[in-house]
Amino acid sequence: MRSVTSVFFGGGTPSLASPSTVAAVLEAVAGAARLPPAAEVTLEANPSSTSASHLAGFRAAGVNRISIGVQSLDDAELRMLGREHTAAEARKAVEAARGLFPGRTSIDLLFGLPGQSRDAWAQRLEATLGLCDDHISLYQLTLERGTALAAQVRSGALPAPPQDLLADMYQTARSVLVASGFRHYEVSNFARKGALSTHNLSYWHGDQYIGVGPGAHGRFVPRAEGGHSREARVQTLEPVAWMREVQSQGHGTRSRAVLSPLEQLEELLSLGLRTDEGITHERWGHFCPQLSLQAVFGQPGEARALQQEGWLVLDSGGLRCTWAGLAVLDSLLPDLLLQLRRVLGAARHPLSGGPAEE
């Protein structure tokens, strides 16, 4: 029986569910695959639905890691974001979580809010450091179309932060967190004392994962159906429609597509370079045993130019971004993907259908 290394209750507000529902899901997972006692089980929670008693119920149900959507510790910013919780409620939720899940409580923060200055952001960060546990996820605010905040920015009622200020905020956060003992192990994630997220690392490493629930995505080889190729699956987005499909056909999968060897390598490159470790030779070899990292990215071309410019490193450890390159990864990827396609297109031997271990 295959083993599950992690379970992640995310998307929407899973902390609104009852602990008994979470326990039932984990029981179903354990019935379908091996779920070791040490497996990471994370639940995302909003401060407005995170009482100490509720958290204790989740711990009893089998959750051993909590990710709290604090977003900000400033009431004016929270109101701007349309959040239901206050800064005081966020502090109380984090303190309760730390008491029940010491060393395994993560905090989400947003930066780049309309009108937010670099100094204000630095102050928010310092305040969070006095509260947080050993994991912080930082995200630049994305203005979602159709939201009141996006409409206010579009109309000019609120100022959109300039790109150079956003870059400065990000660099400020990196410097402050690293100086405080955090490892910047992924573009948006920081951990100290080894508190890296096992589940999220599985995405970035190109491991298999199954997505269950409305709008969930998955990447895995459907061995139960006799499959041999890695597939990309997407669940139906609308909750009511998803539940109806599950009841009528036993699943809510809206689409499934076999990923070509090139598509798998493109995903590995795009996700693997998000980590400070990058893509190791061993991991690349699982997906592409015929052509080494050196054969693809070590020859004259875009990747070598990026190495010479100080954005990228290719050595005995593998392919990874430098400290400076990690901050601008999105601008590096088009050149790297171009070189990947060109080299694979010129390769004499066709690639195999998927990773060696699958």
C-alpha positions as CSV (number, residue, x, y, z in Angstrom):
1,M,0.0,0.0,0.0
2,R,1.3,3.4,-0.9
3,S,2.1,5.9,1.9
4,V,0.7,9.4,2.2
5,T,3.3,11.8,3.5
6,S,1.0,14.8,4.1
7,V,-2.6,16.0,4.1
8,F,-3.6,19.6,3.6
9,F,-7.0,21.0,4.4
10,G,-7.0,24.3,2.5
11,G,-8.9,26.5,0.1
12,G,-11.9,28.5,1.4
13,T,-12.2,28.3,5.2
14,P,-11.7,24.7,6.3
15,S,-11.7,25.8,10.0
16,L,-15.5,26.3,9.6
17,A,-15.8,22.5,9.4
18,S,-16.4,20.5,12.5
19,P,-13.5,18.5,13.9
20,S,-15.5,15.3,13.4
21,T,-15.6,16.1,9.7
22,V,-11.9,16.4,9.6
23,A,-11.5,13.2,11.5
24,A,-13.8,11.4,9.1
25,V,-11.7,12.6,6.1
26,L,-8.5,11.5,7.7
27,E,-10.1,8.1,8.5
28,A,-11.0,7.8,4.8
29,V,-7.4,8.7,3.8
30,A,-6.0,6.1,6.2
31,G,-8.4,3.5,4.8
32,A,-7.3,4.1,1.2
33,A,-3.6,4.4,1.8
34,R,-1.0,4.2,4.6
35,L,-1.1,7.4,6.8
36,P,1.9,7.2,9.1
37,P,1.6,8.8,12.6
38,A,4.4,11.3,11.6
39,A,2.6,12.5,8.4
40,E,2.1,16.2,8.3
41,V,-1.6,17.2,8.6
42,T,-2.2,20.9,8.0
43,L,-5.4,22.9,8.4
44,E,-5.8,26.4,7.1
45,A,-7.7,28.7,9.5
46,N,-9.1,32.2,9.6
47,P,-8.8,34.1,13.0
48,S,-12.5,34.7,13.0
49,S,-13.2,30.9,13.1
50,T,-10.3,29.8,15.3
51,S,-11.3,29.4,19.0
52,A,-9.0,27.5,21.4
53,S,-11.6,24.8,21.9
54,H,-12.1,24.4,18.1
55,L,-8.4,24.1,17.6
56,A,-8.2,21.5,20.4
57,G,-10.9,19.6,18.5
58,F,-8.9,19.7,15.3
59,R,-5.8,18.4,17.2
60,A,-7.8,15.5,18.6
61,A,-9.0,14.8,15.1
62,G,-5.5,14.3,13.8
63,V,-4.4,17.8,12.7
64,N,-0.8,18.6,13.7
65,R,-0.1,21.8,11.9
66,I,-2.1,25.1,11.6
67,S,-1.8,27.8,9.0
68,I,-3.5,31.0,10.0
69,G,-4.5,33.7,7.5
70,V,-3.5,36.7,9.6
71,Q,-2.9,38.9,6.5
72,S,-2.2,42.0,8.6
73,L,-1.9,43.1,12.3
74,D,-3.4,46.5,11.5
75,D,-7.2,47.1,11.8
76,A,-7.3,49.7,9.1
77,E,-5.6,47.4,6.6
78,L,-7.9,44.5,7.6
79,R,-10.9,46.6,7.0
80,M,-9.5,47.6,3.6
81,L,-9.0,44.0,2.7
82,G,-12.6,43.2,3.8
83,R,-11.5,40.7,6.5
84,E,-13.9,39.8,9.2
85,H,-11.3,39.6,12.0
86,T,-9.5,42.3,13.9
87,A,-5.8,42.5,14.7
88,A,-6.6,41.5,18.3
89,E,-8.5,38.4,17.2
90,A,-5.6,37.5,14.9
91,R,-3.2,37.7,17.8
92,K,-5.4,35.7,20.1
93,A,-5.8,33.0,17.4
94,V,-2.1,32.7,16.8
95,E,-1.4,32.5,20.5
96,A,-4.0,29.8,20.9
97,A,-2.6,27.8,18.0
98,R,1.0,28.1,19.3
99,G,-0.1,26.7,22.6
100,L,-1.6,23.7,20.9
101,F,0.7,23.3,17.9
102,P,4.1,24.6,19.2
103,G,6.6,25.0,16.4
104,R,3.9,24.0,13.8
105,T,1.9,27.2,13.5
106,S,2.3,29.2,10.3
107,I,1.2,32.7,9.6
108,D,0.2,34.3,6.2
109,L,0.9,38.0,5.7
110,L,0.1,40.3,2.8
111,F,2.2,43.2,1.5
112,G,1.7,45.7,-1.3
113,L,-1.6,47.0,0.0
114,P,-2.8,50.3,-1.6
115,G,-1.2,53.2,0.2
116,Q,1.1,51.0,2.3
117,S,4.6,52.4,2.7
118,R,7.8,50.5,3.1
119,D,8.2,51.7,6.7
120,A,4.7,50.6,7.6
121,W,5.3,47.2,6.1
122,A,8.6,46.9,8.1
123,Q,6.7,47.8,11.3
124,R,4.0,45.1,10.5
125,L,6.7,42.6,10.0
126,E,8.5,43.4,13.2
127,A,5.2,43.2,15.1
128,T,4.5,39.7,13.5
129,L,8.0,38.5,14.6
130,G,7.0,39.1,18.2
131,L,4.0,36.9,17.7
132,C,4.8,34.2,15.2
133,D,6.0,30.7,15.5
134,D,8.5,29.2,13.1
135,H,6.9,29.6,9.7
136,I,5.8,32.7,7.7
137,S,4.3,32.9,4.2
138,L,4.4,36.3,2.5
139,Y,2.2,37.1,-0.4
140,Q,2.0,40.2,-2.5
141,L,-1.6,41.4,-2.7
142,T,-3.4,40.4,-5.9
143,L,-6.3,42.7,-6.8
144,E,-9.0,40.2,-7.8
145,R,-11.4,41.4,-10.5
146,G,-14.9,42.1,-9.2
147,T,-13.8,42.9,-5.7
148,A,-14.5,46.2,-4.0
149,L,-10.8,46.8,-3.4
150,A,-9.9,46.3,-7.0
151,A,-12.7,48.7,-8.0
152,Q,-11.4,51.4,-5.7
153,V,-7.9,51.1,-7.1
154,R,-9.1,51.1,-10.6
155,S,-11.2,54.2,-10.0
156,G,-8.3,56.0,-8.4
157,A,-9.9,56.2,-4.9
158,L,-6.9,54.1,-3.6
159,P,-3.4,54.3,-5.0
160,A,-1.8,51.2,-6.6
161,P,1.7,50.6,-5.2
162,P,4.5,51.1,-7.8
163,Q,6.5,48.1,-8.8
164,D,9.8,49.4,-7.4
165,L,8.1,49.8,-4.0
166,L,6.8,46.2,-4.1
167,A,10.2,44.9,-4.9
168,D,11.7,47.0,-2.0
169,M,9.1,45.6,0.4
170,Y,9.9,42.0,-0.6
171,Q,13.6,42.6,-0.2
172,T,13.0,44.2,3.1
173,A,11.1,41.2,4.3
174,R,13.7,38.8,3.1
175,S,16.5,40.7,4.9
176,V,14.5,41.1,8.2
177,L,13.4,37.4,8.3
178,V,16.8,35.9,7.5
179,A,18.4,38.2,10.1
180,S,15.8,36.7,12.6
181,G,17.0,33.2,11.9
182,F,14.5,32.2,9.1
183,R,15.5,30.2,6.1
184,H,14.1,31.6,2.9
185,Y,13.4,28.2,1.5
186,E,10.8,29.1,-1.2
187,V,9.9,32.3,-3.0
188,S,7.1,33.1,-0.5
189,N,8.0,31.0,2.4
190,F,10.3,31.3,5.4
191,A,11.0,28.8,8.2
192,R,13.3,28.4,11.1
193,K,14.2,25.5,13.3
194,G,13.5,23.1,10.4
195,A,9.8,24.0,10.3
196,L,9.5,23.7,6.5
197,S,6.1,22.7,5.1
198,T,6.4,19.0,4.0
199,H,3.2,19.3,2.0
200,N,4.1,22.4,0.0
201,L,7.6,21.0,-0.7
202,S,6.0,18.0,-2.3
203,Y,4.5,20.4,-5.0
204,W,7.8,22.1,-5.6
205,H,9.7,18.8,-5.8
206,G,7.3,17.4,-8.4
207,D,5.9,14.7,-6.2
208,Q,2.5,13.1,-6.8
209,Y,-0.5,14.6,-5.1
210,I,-4.3,14.1,-5.2
211,G,-6.7,17.1,-5.0
212,V,-10.1,16.4,-3.5
213,G,-12.9,19.0,-3.3
214,P,-14.3,21.9,-5.3
215,G,-11.7,23.4,-7.6
216,A,-8.9,21.2,-6.4
217,H,-6.0,20.2,-8.7
218,G,-4.0,17.0,-8.7
219,R,-0.9,15.5,-10.4
220,F,-0.5,11.7,-10.1
221,V,-0.4,8.4,-11.9
222,P,-3.8,6.7,-11.5
223,R,-2.5,3.2,-10.7
224,A,-5.9,2.1,-9.3
225,E,-7.2,2.4,-12.9
226,G,-4.2,0.7,-14.4
227,G,-2.7,3.9,-15.5
228,H,1.1,4.4,-16.2
229,S,1.3,8.1,-17.1
230,R,1.1,11.1,-14.9
231,E,-2.1,13.1,-15.2
232,A,-3.3,16.6,-14.4
233,R,-6.7,16.5,-12.9
234,V,-9.0,19.4,-12.0
235,Q,-12.2,19.1,-9.8
236,T,-15.4,20.9,-10.6
237,L,-15.1,24.4,-9.1
238,E,-18.7,25.1,-7.9
239,P,-19.3,23.4,-4.5
240,V,-23.0,22.5,-5.2
241,A,-22.2,21.1,-8.6
242,W,-19.2,19.2,-7.2
243,M,-21.3,17.5,-4.5
244,R,-23.9,16.6,-7.1
245,E,-21.3,15.0,-9.3
246,V,-19.8,13.1,-6.4
247,Q,-23.2,11.7,-5.5
248,S,-24.1,10.8,-9.0
249,Q,-20.8,9.5,-10.4
250,G,-18.6,8.9,-7.4
251,H,-16.2,11.7,-8.1
252,G,-16.1,15.4,-8.9
253,T,-13.3,15.4,-11.5
254,R,-14.1,17.9,-14.2
255,S,-11.1,17.4,-16.5
256,R,-8.1,15.0,-16.7
257,A,-5.2,15.1,-19.1
258,V,-2.1,13.0,-19.5
259,L,1.0,15.2,-19.1
260,S,3.6,14.8,-21.8
261,P,7.3,14.4,-20.7
262,L,8.0,18.0,-21.8
263,E,5.0,19.3,-19.8
264,Q,6.3,17.5,-16.7
265,L,9.7,19.0,-17.1
266,E,8.3,22.4,-17.6
267,E,6.3,22.1,-14.4
268,L,9.4,20.7,-12.5
269,L,11.5,23.7,-13.8
270,S,8.8,26.3,-12.9
271,L,8.1,24.9,-9.4
272,G,11.5,23.5,-8.5
273,L,13.3,26.8,-9.0
274,R,11.0,28.4,-6.5
275,T,13.0,26.7,-3.7
276,D,16.4,27.7,-2.4
277,E,17.6,24.2,-3.1
278,G,16.4,24.3,-6.7
279,I,16.4,21.2,-8.8
280,T,18.8,18.5,-7.8
281,H,20.5,16.2,-10.3
282,E,18.7,13.3,-8.8
283,R,15.3,14.8,-9.0
284,W,15.8,15.9,-12.6
285,G,17.0,12.4,-13.4
286,H,13.7,10.9,-12.2
287,F,11.9,12.9,-14.8
288,C,14.6,13.0,-17.5
289,P,17.0,10.1,-17.3
290,Q,18.2,10.6,-20.9
291,L,19.4,14.1,-20.6
292,S,21.2,15.6,-17.6
293,L,20.7,19.1,-16.2
294,Q,24.2,19.8,-17.6
295,A,23.2,18.6,-21.0
296,V,20.1,20.8,-21.1
297,F,21.3,24.0,-19.3
298,G,25.1,23.8,-19.2
299,Q,25.6,24.4,-22.9
300,P,25.8,27.9,-24.5
301,G,22.4,29.6,-24.4
302,E,20.0,31.5,-22.2
303,A,20.8,29.5,-19.0
304,R,24.5,30.2,-19.3
305,A,23.9,33.9,-19.8
306,L,21.7,33.9,-16.7
307,Q,24.5,32.2,-14.8
308,Q,27.1,34.8,-16.0
309,E,24.7,37.6,-15.0
310,G,24.5,36.2,-11.4
311,W,20.9,35.0,-11.5
312,L,21.4,31.3,-11.7
313,V,23.8,28.6,-10.5
314,L,24.4,25.2,-12.1
315,D,26.9,23.0,-10.1
316,S,27.3,19.7,-8.4
317,G,24.2,20.5,-6.3
318,G,21.9,21.0,-9.3
319,L,20.2,24.0,-10.9
320,R,19.0,26.8,-8.6
321,C,18.5,30.6,-8.4
322,T,20.9,32.8,-6.6
323,W,19.7,35.1,-3.7
324,A,19.1,37.8,-6.3
325,G,17.6,35.4,-8.9
326,L,15.0,34.0,-6.5
327,A,13.4,37.5,-6.3
328,V,12.9,37.8,-10.1
329,L,12.3,34.1,-11.0
330,D,9.2,34.9,-13.1
331,S,11.4,37.0,-15.4
332,L,14.0,34.2,-15.8
333,L,11.6,31.3,-16.5
334,P,10.7,32.3,-20.1
335,D,14.3,32.0,-21.2
336,L,14.9,28.8,-19.4
337,L,11.7,27.2,-20.8
338,L,12.8,28.3,-24.3
339,Q,16.1,26.6,-23.9
340,L,14.5,23.4,-22.5
341,R,12.2,23.1,-25.5
342,R,15.0,23.8,-27.9
343,V,17.4,21.3,-26.5
344,L,14.7,18.6,-26.1
345,G,13.5,19.2,-29.6
346,A,17.0,18.7,-30.9
347,A,17.6,15.6,-28.8
348,R,18.1,12.4,-30.8
349,H,16.4,10.1,-28.3
350,P,12.8,10.6,-27.3
351,L,11.9,11.1,-23.7
352,S,10.2,8.5,-21.7
353,G,6.7,8.8,-20.6
354,G,7.3,10.0,-17.0
355,P,9.5,9.9,-13.9
356,A,11.4,6.7,-13.2
357,E,9.9,6.2,-9.8
358,E,6.4,6.3,-11.1
